[in-house]
Amino acid sequence: MSEAANREHVLEVEHVTMQFGGVVAVNDLSLHVDKGEIVALIGPNGAGKTTAFNVITGVYAQTNGRVSFCGETLTENHPTGKALASYLGEDAGKFSQTILKTPDAITKKGIARTFQNIRLFKSLSVFDNVLIGFHMRSKANVFSAVFHLNGAEEKANREKTLELLKMVGLDDVKDEVASSLPYGKQRRLEIARALATDPKFLLLDEPAAGMNPQETIELASFIREIKEKFGLTVLVIEHHMDLVMEISDRIYVLDFGKLIAQGTPDEIQNNNRVIEAYLGVQEDE
């Protein structure tokens, strides 16, 4: 049996379409991410990348298709099955299935994400931002997590928060207000808070957005480091091609919601269709 056949698909996206009125943001997208991989989803602005992330994480209910995680269906919708059932004279329920797990339920399955625009609790400390992340797998509510009102469990979560901050190199700023951190550290903090939910699978939405070249280099090293330390599988959206080519095992390319290419970084860099999607096709004069 080949090495590829032995790989475990952590995420499978099968024929997913996401339509908003007359606009098809994602069109029949299929992709997979194997255990331990870093896979990038790239494409020009408006290609449908973040929409795909929002379907995977349960923010949007897709128009059609299926998303599964470690073999379990997270979201599925096949409305055309009703027409097929009618044609066959059978019960539509046999052919049309809708499964839509909520974002918090998906997080508890082991999927965590960050956002293009950093979403920290900016007035809280670095420590409390990460502590709130641990709440996702805690019996305590958010109020008790922030104000330290729960006994043994609260103590354990605080110890784990400090340990995680040390692992990601933020323990020296644990008492700083999140908004006071340099941009690169704010991004690192957002990733640390995602790690606090104990994910198996991490989705990063443009993690290098707004970073300078040095911060981007440090981010690439950080992503590889946490992947190994935490045994993660990673799917990343990114416009910084240097970062994408450096950290990715495989790359999928979207253009106007359609998958136009997939392959290794070397294959994608030399794909004429990808080059045309980013640069446009020059018309003959």
Secondary structure as UniProt FT lines:
FT   HELIX           3..6
FT   STRAND          9..20
FT   TURN            21..22
FT   STRAND          23..34
FT   TURN            35..36
FT   STRAND          38..42
FT   TURN            45..46
FT   HELIX           49..56
FT   TURN            57..58
FT   STRAND          64..69
FT   TURN            70..71
FT   STRAND          72..77
FT   HELIX           80..88
FT   HELIX           92..94
FT   STRAND          98..100
FT   HELIX           103..109
FT   STRAND          111..113
FT   TURN            122..123
FT   HELIX           126..134
FT   HELIX           135..137
FT   HELIX           142..147
FT   HELIX           152..167
FT   TURN            168..169
FT   HELIX           171..173
FT   TURN            174..175
FT   HELIX           178..180
FT   HELIX           183..195
FT   TURN            196..197
FT   STRAND          201..205
FT   TURN            207..210
FT   HELIX           213..230
FT   STRAND          233..237
FT   HELIX           241..247
FT   STRAND          250..255
FT   TURN            256..257
FT   STRAND          258..263
FT   HELIX           265..269
FT   HELIX           272..279
//
